[in-house]
Amino acid sequence: MDVNRRDFLKTAVAGGGLLLASGALPASASMPRELPPEAVGILYDATLCIGCKSCMVNCKTANSVPGGALYSKGMKEPPYEFTESERIWDAPKDLSGKTLNIIKAYKNGTGEKKDSEVDGYSFLKQHCLHCISPACVSTCPVGALKKDPVSGVVYYLEDRCIGCRYCLLACPFRIPRYEWESASPQVRKCQLCRHRYQEGKYAACCEFCPTGASIFGKVLELRKEAQRRLELKQGSESDFPLQTVDSTDKTTRTVSPYIKRVYGLTEAGGAQYLLLAGVPFEKLGFNKTIDDVFLPELTWAYISKIPAVIAAVLIGGAATWAFTHRKDTNKGE
C-alpha cells in the first residue's frame, strides 16, 4: 500500500513533537540516592580468595538458562571462551559479552607473599557493582536498564534495548559489555542472579565459593561484616561466614593485613558490591579516583537532549522524503 506523503509527514512531525513534549525518559532526577533498606549485594574479601575460579564457572552455568543474564534463545551450552583448539577449559581474559564475572591476579616482584603489595600477590573479582544511583540506568534512553526498588539489583531488559551503548560510556567502573560478534547484539552484565531468587537461591558466585571470599546478603549486614573485619587484629584467628553473611557455616582463618578501606562504600555514591583487600585497590585494577557523587545529575544533562535529537532526525527525514518523493512524482509525470 502506498504511503501518502502528507500522512507520512504528519506522523513524523507528530512523533517528534510528542518526544519533545513528553521529556519523560525512564531515568531522571527521581533516581534513588539512598540504599533501599532490603537491598542485597556481595562482599568480596580478596584475602580469603584462592583464585580457584569456581565463581566464574558457576556464574556462566547459572546464567545460561532462561532468565539468566547470559541466556539467548536456543542456547544449548554456556558461552565459553576457549583459547585452546582442544576446548579443554574456558579462559576469558576480561569481562565480555560472554563473561559476567572474572577473577584476575596481581603480582609484584617475587610474588611470594599473599596479600602483600611488595613481592606479593592477590586475586581480585570483577563484575557489576550495582550502584545505589547507577549511571547506566540514568543514561539509558529507552529504559532497558532498571534498578529494582526493593533488592536494588541493576538488571537488563533486552527487548527494550536499541543498541545505543550509552550505558557502556556512562559506567564509571567500565562494566557493561556489548556482544560485538553477534548478529543480534545485547548488553551483558551481572544481574546478581536475580532469576534464582524465586527458587530460594542467591548469587551463584557466592553459593559455590569454597572459602567465603564472596558472601551474599543484605547490604546493611555486609557493611557491618566488612567493618568488623577491618577492626580485627592482624595475625589473630577469626571466623568468616561461608556463602551468606548470616550463615552458621564458618571457616577459621588467620587475619591478613587489610587496606583500611571498603571499596564500593562511597564510590559513585555507593554500591552494593563491596570489596576488601590487602593490596591497594588501584593495584588491583579498581579506579581510586571515582568520587562520592550523584552521577545521574551529570548523565541527565546529556540524555535529556535525546528527544530533541530524535525529533530533529524524524522531521528532517520526513522533509527529505517529501522532497525526493515529489521530484520522483514530477519526473514520472
N, C-alpha and C positions, 0 to 999 in steps of 0.2 A: 504494500500500500504506500503511495506517495505521501511524503510529509509536506504539508502546506507551509510555505516559507513564513507566513505571518504567525501561524500557530507555533512553529519552532522558535521563532524569535521571542514570542510572548512567554513561552515556557522557560527558555534560558534566562531571560531577564527576571522573570518572577522568581526562579530558583535562586539567582544571585541576590535578589532583594531579600528573600527570606533568610539567607545566610547572614547578610549584613544586619538585618533587623533583629535576628534572634540573639546573636552574640553569645549563644548558650552552648559552649563547648563542654565536654564531660568534666574536665577538671578546671577549677578556678580558685578563687580566694577561699572557697569552702574546704579546701584540703585540710585534713586534721593536723594540728600542731602538737597534740598530746598523744601519748601512747594509750591505746584502748585498754581498759582495765583487765580484760581477759585475753589480751594479745599473747600469742605463743611465739617461740623462737628457739634458737640454738645457742649454746655456749660451747665454744671450741677452745680447748686448752692444749696448746702446742707442746707443752712439757710432758703431756701424757701420750701424745701421738707417736706411734712407732712406724708410721709410713706404710702400713700393710695394704692400703687402698681398698679395704673391704667396703668403705663408704662409697667409693666410686663404682664398684661392681654392682652393689645393691641399688644404688641410685638409678643406674641405667635399667636394671631389671624391673624395679618397681614403677618406673615412669614410662615404660614402653608398652603399657596396657591401656585400654580405653579409659580416658580421664587423666592419664598421666601427662606430664609436661613434655615428654618426648614422642608421644604417640601420634602416628599418622595412619589414616585409613588404609587397611590392607597390610599393616606392618606384621611381619612374621617373627622377627627377632630384634633385639636392641640394636640401635645404630652404632655398631662397633667401628673403631678407627684403627684397624690393623695396620701395622707398619712392616710386617713380615709376610712374604708370599705364602708361607705355610699357615698363616692365620692362627698362630699359636695363642696370642694374647692381644688384648686391646691396649693400645699405647698412645692415647692422646697426649699432645704436648701442651695444650691450653684449653680453656673453655671454648666451646664452639656450638654450632647448631646441633651437634650430636653428643655433646658432653656438658652437663649442667653443674658438675661438681668435680673438682680436681685437687689432688694432693701434689704439692711441689716440695722441693727441698732447698735448703740454704746450706752452704758450706763455706768455711773460711780456713785458710792455712792447712794445717794437718787434718782438720775435721775430726779430731779425737774426742772432743768434749761435747756431750749432748747439751743443747740449750745454752751454748756459750757463743758470744759474738766473735771472739778471737780463738782461732784454732778449734772451732766447734762446728756444730751442725744443728739444724732444726727442720722440722716439717711445717708446712702451712696448708691450710684448706681454704680454697676459694669457691664461693658461689654467691648468689644474690643475698644482700644484707637485709632486704625487706625493710626499707627505710620507714620511719614514722610518717614523714612527709615526702613521699617518693617523687623525685623529679621526673622519672619516666612516665608516671601516671599523669602528672600535670601537663606534660608536653604532648601527650597523645591526642590528636585532633578528633578521633572517632571513638574513643572510649574502649579501645582494645585492651588496655591495661587498667586493672581495677585494684583497689585496696579494700579487702574485706573489713567492714566496720567493727566486727567482733574479734576475729582472730588476728587482724592486722596483716594478713598474708597478702602480698602483691602477686596477683595472678593475671593470666593472659587469655583473651577470647579471640581465637584465631579467625573466626568467621567475621569479625569486625575489622580486622587488620587490613590496611591498604598498602602496606609496604613502604611507608614514608621513611621509616628508620630514625625518626626524631628521638625515640627512646634511647637508641644507641649513643646519640650525641649528648643527650641530657644527663645520663647516668654518670655521677662523679667517680664511681668505682669501676666503670667500663665493664659492666657485667652482661647486659643483654647481647645475644649473638644472633646473626642472621644466617639463614640457610642459603648461602650464595649458590651452592651447587644444585639446588632443587628447582624443578620446573614450576612448582607452586610453593615458593619460599614462605617461611613463617619466622617469627621471632621466637627464640628459645631462651628460657631462663628457669632457674629453680623456682618452684611454686610451693615449696615446703611440704611436698607430698599431700596436699590438701584433699586429694581424691581418696586417700586412705582413712581420713578421719571418720567417715561414716561406718567404717568397719572396725572402729575402736582402735585403729593403729595410728602411728605417727611417722615422722620423717625416717625413711629407711636408713639414711646415713647414721642416725643415732641408734636405731634399733640393732644394727649389726656391727657397731663399733665395739671391739673386744676389750678396750682399755678404759672406756669412759672419757676419751678425748673429746667426743661430741655427745652432748646430752641435750634432750628436748624438754621443754616445759614452758610454763608461763614466764614471760619476760621479767616480771617483777621478782619472781623467785630466782631466776637466773642471775639477775643483778646482785641479789644478796649472796648467792653462792660465789660469784666472781669476787666480790669484796671480801668474803671470808677467806678465800684462797690468798688474796694479796696480803692479808694480815698474818698468815701462817709463818712460822719461823723456818728459815732455810735449813735443811738438813734434818728436820724433825719428821716424824711419821704422822700421816693423816689419812683418813678415809675419804674416798672420792666415789660418788654415785655412778652407777652404770646405766646407760640408755636414757634415763629420765632424771630430772633434778630431784624428784621426790622418791626415787627408787630405794628399796630396802637392800637391794643388792649393791655391794660396795667393794672396792678394791683398796688395799692399803699400800700407799706409796711414800717414798721419801720425797719431801718437798723440795723442788728445784727453785733456784732463784728466779723471781719474776721481774719483768719490767713493770714498774708501778703504774700501770695504766690499763684500762679496759677499752680496747678498740671497739668502736661502734656505739659507745655510750653517748657521745656528743657529736660525732662526725655527721655533717649534713643534717643536723637537727636530731640525730639519734637513729639507731637501727635496732632490729630485733635479732640480728645475728651478732653476738658478742665474742670477742677474742682475747685470750690471754697468751703470753709468750715470754720466753726468757731472752729472746733476741729482739732488738728494736724493730718495730713493725715496718719501718721503711726498708730495712734489710730483707724483710720477707715479702716485699713487693706491694705493700699497702701504702697508699698516699698519706703522708703525715700532714699535708698542708690543707686538708679539707676542713673548713671552719664549721662551727656550730651556727649554721644559717638556715633560714627557711627558703630553700631553693625554688619552690613553686612561684614565689614572688618574682624571681628572675626569669623563669621559663615562661610565665604567663605574659610577660611584656612582649614576647615574640609570638607565642602561639595564638594570642588574641587577634593578631593581624591576619590569620589564615583565612577567615571568612571573606575578608575584603579581597584577598588574592584570588580565591576560588571564584568569587563573583566576577572579578575583572576578567578572568580567563573565560568564564561562561559567556559573558556579554560580548567580549572580543571575538570569541569563537563563533557566536551566533551572528555577529555583524559580518564576519568574514564569509561565513556560509551563505548568508543572504546575498552578499555582493557577487560572489562567484556563481551562485545558482542563477542569479538574474542575468549575468553575462552569458551563461550557457543557454539559458532560455532564449535570449535575444539572438544568439548565434544560430540556434536551431530554427528560429522563425525566418 
